[in-house]
Amino acid sequence: MPAPKVRLVSHRKTIHGWPTDSISIDFYKGEADNVDASPSQNKCKPNLILIFIPGNPGLIEWYSDTLVKIVEQLGVGYAVRGISYAGHGAGDDVIGSADDHKHSFVNTSGHQDVLGTKMSVSWKIEGQIKHKLSWVDDVIEEWKVEFRTSSQPTAELPRLIFVSHSFGAYLVQHMLLRRPALLQQTQQIIHLMPFIRFDPPPLQKTVLSKLAHSYEYTIPMLSNSVWALTSTLPRKLIDIYLNKVVGLECDKGRKITLDVCTHPNMIRNHLILGFEEIRELPELTNDVAFRLIGKTCPTSILFCGCPDQWAPLSHMEELKELKSKAQISNIDCVYMESLTHDFVVHPEMIELVVGFCLDQIKRPRLL
């Protein structure tokens, strides 16, 4: 009998009232190369599920190749579930129509009408947290439906490993602190360049803070400027610029970047959420969150080289200092100088991140 093969399935489901792109990566028994020929009964039962939360802009498609490589090397018994952010993707059903945006941006509280409430899921940190919690509930329910049988009606739920990138780390922390039962089900957390506090170098901090606090003016200006540029230039020319000047050598990564940059509503969703992150994230380390989570499961954090204004090395040094003083525990920090924050669009960096995740998952740990 042939060895099980890894297959990725893309979904578009309504999560927390919002059409959302997600992926499932599983091992399947059998020889077929497509999922249609491998129904769910041929899916191998996972004992550990990696739950992946991306950074902003939160498109899961950017990370799919990385996640496939991880689960392939982990082997049977592992699976991956990953999700995009509410409002991040392609199509008006995912991003929100022009009418949604026009109406909601006037009522930025998101509580004055139906359209405003809808967009608040995408534009607010609170909305994104609830969106991800609803999705995790669906992931667990899916497992129950597929693997709890009449002979095993109370089969033990799989353990979870949360993997995040950038602002996804902030979402993961808050999800687990809100749901003690979910934290108890979590075996491990891996943060890749976590954006969990806003404290970049002084110049960047001043500029970004001013932009974020003047969002009523800066967001239309920035989104319209990007749209005006990308809508007038040939797509091929922008692709060459991203490849030769910006250094995005990954064909798939450039295609996704082009799709984001050429849709004004997607740009706006990214900026509105991003500016709220800058306004709302704390300047100091939330040592209480690390301490509470550390009582239940370990956290591994990867920091990158180059000036990283979202997860600078000073944050790593502070975490190490807090650990040395026993103010936090069960946490490990690793630094890789050859990585950058946008590793996912650089094929040569993906292998390093895959290796880090494999090392952290496979290494024996004691609480």
C-alpha positions in Angstrom: 0.0 0.0 0.0 1.5 3.4 -0.9 2.5 5.8 1.8 0.0 8.5 2.7 0.4 11.8 0.8 0.0 15.4 1.9 -2.8 17.3 0.2 -3.8 20.9 0.6 -7.5 21.9 0.3 -8.6 25.5 0.0 -11.9 26.6 1.4 -14.1 29.8 1.4 -16.4 29.6 4.4 -18.5 32.0 6.3 -16.7 32.6 9.7 -18.3 34.9 12.2 -20.5 36.2 9.5 -17.7 36.9 7.1 -16.7 34.9 3.9 -13.2 33.8 4.6 -10.4 31.9 2.9 -8.8 29.0 4.8 -6.8 26.0 4.1 -6.6 22.4 5.4 -3.4 20.3 5.0 -3.7 16.6 5.8 -2.2 13.2 5.0 -4.5 11.0 2.9 -4.3 7.3 2.3 -4.4 6.1 -1.3 -2.8 6.8 -4.6 -5.0 9.6 -5.9 -3.4 13.0 -6.4 -6.6 15.0 -5.9 -8.9 15.3 -3.0 -12.0 14.5 -4.9 -10.6 11.0 -5.3 -9.7 10.8 -1.7 -12.8 11.4 0.4 -12.7 12.3 4.0 -12.7 8.6 5.1 -9.3 8.3 3.6 -8.0 11.2 5.6 -5.4 10.2 8.3 -6.5 11.0 11.8 -4.2 13.8 13.2 -3.2 13.7 16.8 -1.6 17.2 16.6 -3.1 20.1 14.6 -1.0 23.2 13.7 -3.3 26.2 13.9 -1.7 29.0 11.8 -2.6 32.7 12.2 -0.9 35.0 9.7 0.3 38.6 10.0 -1.3 41.7 8.5 -2.2 41.7 5.6 -3.6 38.4 6.6 -3.7 36.2 3.5 -3.2 32.5 4.2 -2.2 31.9 0.6 1.1 33.5 1.2 2.0 30.8 3.8 0.6 27.7 2.2 3.9 26.4 0.7 5.7 26.9 4.0 3.0 25.0 6.0 2.9 22.1 3.5 6.7 21.7 3.9 6.3 21.6 7.7 3.6 19.0 7.8 5.3 16.9 5.2 8.4 16.6 7.3 6.5 16.1 10.6 4.8 13.1 9.1 1.5 11.2 9.6 -0.3 12.2 12.8 0.0 16.0 12.1 -2.3 18.3 10.1 -2.5 22.1 9.5 -5.4 24.5 9.5 -4.8 28.1 8.5 -7.0 31.1 7.9 -7.0 34.5 6.4 -8.1 37.6 8.2 -11.7 38.8 7.9 -11.7 41.2 5.0 -8.4 40.1 3.5 -8.4 38.3 0.2 -9.9 38.7 -3.3 -13.5 39.5 -4.3 -16.1 41.9 -2.9 -17.7 39.1 -0.8 -14.4 38.8 1.1 -13.1 42.4 1.1 -16.4 44.3 1.2 -18.0 46.2 -1.6 -17.4 49.9 -2.4 -20.8 50.6 -0.7 -19.8 48.7 2.4 -16.6 50.8 2.7 -18.1 54.2 1.9 -20.9 53.7 4.4 -18.8 52.1 7.2 -15.9 54.6 7.0 -18.3 57.4 8.0 -19.5 55.4 11.0 -16.1 54.1 12.2 -17.4 52.9 15.5 -19.1 50.1 13.5 -22.2 50.1 15.7 -24.6 52.5 13.9 -25.8 50.4 11.1 -25.6 46.9 9.5 -22.9 47.8 7.1 -20.8 49.4 9.8 -21.1 46.4 12.0 -20.1 44.2 9.1 -16.9 46.1 8.4 -16.0 46.4 12.1 -15.2 42.7 12.0 -12.5 43.4 9.5 -11.4 46.8 10.7 -11.2 46.1 14.5 -8.7 44.0 16.5 -11.7 42.8 18.6 -13.5 41.6 15.5 -10.5 39.7 14.2 -10.0 38.0 17.6 -13.7 36.8 17.6 -13.4 35.8 14.0 -10.4 33.5 14.7 -12.1 32.0 17.8 -15.1 31.2 15.8 -12.9 29.5 13.2 -11.0 27.4 15.8 -14.4 26.3 17.1 -15.2 25.1 13.6 -11.9 23.3 13.3 -12.6 21.4 16.5 -16.1 20.6 15.4 -14.9 19.4 12.0 -12.5 16.9 13.8 -15.4 15.6 16.0 -17.6 15.0 12.9 -14.8 13.3 11.0 -13.2 11.2 13.6 -15.6 10.5 16.4 -17.4 7.3 15.4 -20.1 5.1 17.0 -17.3 2.9 18.4 -15.4 6.0 19.7 -18.0 8.6 20.5 -15.8 10.4 23.0 -12.4 10.0 21.3 -9.9 12.4 22.8 -9.6 15.7 21.0 -6.3 16.4 19.2 -3.7 18.6 20.8 -3.1 22.0 19.2 0.1 23.8 18.2 -0.5 27.5 17.5 1.9 29.0 14.9 1.7 32.7 14.2 3.5 35.4 12.2 3.8 39.1 13.2 0.5 40.5 14.5 -0.9 37.0 14.5 1.0 36.5 17.7 -1.1 39.2 19.4 -4.3 37.5 18.2 -3.1 34.1 19.5 -2.2 35.4 22.9 -5.6 37.0 23.4 -7.5 34.0 22.0 -5.8 31.7 24.5 -6.2 34.0 27.5 -10.0 34.4 26.7 -10.5 30.7 26.4 -8.9 28.7 29.3 -10.2 25.4 27.8 -8.5 26.2 24.5 -5.2 27.0 26.3 -5.5 23.6 28.1 -5.8 21.9 24.7 -2.7 23.7 23.4 0.6 21.8 23.5 2.9 24.5 22.2 3.0 28.1 20.7 5.4 29.2 18.0 5.6 32.9 17.2 7.5 34.1 14.1 8.7 37.7 14.5 5.8 38.6 16.8 4.3 42.1 16.6 2.8 42.1 20.2 3.9 45.6 21.3 4.5 48.8 19.4 7.9 50.2 20.4 10.1 50.7 17.3 13.0 53.1 17.1 12.0 56.7 17.8 11.8 58.0 14.3 9.7 55.2 13.0 7.6 55.4 16.1 6.9 59.1 15.6 6.0 58.9 12.0 3.8 55.8 12.3 2.0 57.1 15.3 1.1 60.3 13.6 -0.2 58.5 10.6 -2.2 56.1 12.7 -3.8 58.8 14.8 -4.8 60.8 11.7 -6.3 57.8 10.0 -9.4 59.6 8.8 -7.1 61.5 6.4 -4.1 59.3 5.9 -6.0 56.1 5.0 -7.9 57.6 2.0 -4.8 59.4 0.9 -2.5 56.3 1.1 -5.1 53.9 -0.4 -6.0 56.2 -3.2 -2.4 56.9 -4.0 -1.5 53.2 -4.2 -4.6 52.6 -6.3 -3.8 55.4 -8.7 -0.3 54.1 -9.2 -1.2 50.5 -9.6 -4.2 51.1 -11.8 -2.3 53.2 -14.3 0.9 51.1 -14.6 0.9 47.8 -16.5 0.8 44.8 -14.2 3.9 43.4 -15.8 5.9 46.5 -15.0 4.8 46.4 -11.4 5.8 42.7 -11.3 9.3 43.6 -12.6 9.6 46.3 -10.0 8.7 43.9 -7.1 11.1 41.3 -8.4 14.2 43.4 -9.3 13.9 46.4 -7.0 11.9 45.2 -3.9 13.5 41.8 -4.1 10.4 39.6 -4.1 11.8 36.6 -6.1 8.9 34.3 -5.3 6.5 34.2 -8.3 3.6 33.2 -6.1 4.4 35.9 -3.5 4.5 38.6 -6.2 1.2 37.5 -7.6 -0.5 37.8 -4.2 1.2 41.1 -3.5 -0.1 42.4 -6.9 -3.6 41.3 -6.1 -3.5 43.1 -2.8 -2.0 46.3 -4.2 -4.4 46.6 -7.1 -7.6 46.4 -5.1 -8.4 49.7 -3.2 -10.7 48.1 -0.7 -8.1 45.5 0.2 -5.5 48.2 0.8 -8.0 50.1 3.0 -8.8 47.0 5.1 -5.1 46.4 5.6 -4.4 50.0 6.6 -7.4 50.5 8.9 -6.5 47.4 10.9 -2.8 48.1 10.8 -3.3 51.7 12.1 -5.5 50.4 14.9 -2.7 47.9 15.8 -0.3 50.9 16.1 -2.8 52.9 18.3 -3.9 50.0 20.5 -0.9 47.7 21.1 1.0 48.3 24.3 4.5 49.8 24.3 5.8 47.4 27.0 5.9 43.6 27.1 2.7 42.0 28.5 4.6 39.8 31.0 1.3 38.8 32.6 0.2 37.2 29.3 3.5 35.3 29.0 3.3 34.2 32.6 -0.2 32.9 32.4 0.3 31.1 29.2 3.7 29.7 30.3 2.0 27.9 33.2 0.3 25.6 30.6 2.5 25.4 27.5 5.8 26.5 26.1 6.3 29.4 23.7 9.1 29.5 21.1 9.8 32.9 19.5 11.9 33.5 16.3 13.4 36.9 15.8 15.0 38.0 12.5 17.9 40.2 11.4 17.9 43.6 9.7 16.1 46.5 11.4 12.7 45.0 12.2 10.4 47.7 13.5 7.6 45.3 14.4 9.7 42.8 16.4 13.1 44.4 17.1 15.9 42.7 18.9 15.4 44.9 21.9 12.1 42.9 22.5 14.0 39.7 22.5 16.6 41.0 24.9 13.8 42.2 27.3 12.1 38.8 27.2 15.4 37.1 28.0 15.9 39.5 30.9 12.5 38.8 32.3 13.2 35.1 32.0 16.5 35.5 33.8 14.7 37.2 36.7 12.1 34.5 36.8 9.3 36.9 35.9 8.3 34.8 32.9 9.1 31.1 32.2 8.7 28.3 29.7 9.8 30.6 26.8 12.7 30.3 24.3 13.9 33.0 21.9 16.0 32.3 18.8 17.7 34.9 16.6 18.4 34.3 12.8 20.3 37.2 11.3 19.7 36.0 7.7 15.9 36.3 8.0 13.7 39.3 7.4 10.2 40.0 8.7 8.7 39.3 5.2 10.4 35.9 5.0 7.4 34.3 3.4 8.0 35.9 0.0 11.7 34.9 0.0 12.1 31.2 -0.9 15.6 30.9 0.5 14.3 32.0 3.9 11.3 29.7 4.0 13.6 26.7 4.5 15.1 28.3 7.6 11.7 29.0 9.1 10.6 25.5 8.3 13.7 24.1 10.1 13.1 26.3 13.1 9.5 25.1 13.4 10.5 21.5 13.1 13.2 21.8 15.7 10.8 23.4 18.2 8.0 20.9 17.6 10.3 17.9 17.8 12.4 18.9 20.8 11.5 17.3 24.1 10.3 19.8 26.7 9.4 19.8 30.4 7.1 22.3 31.9 
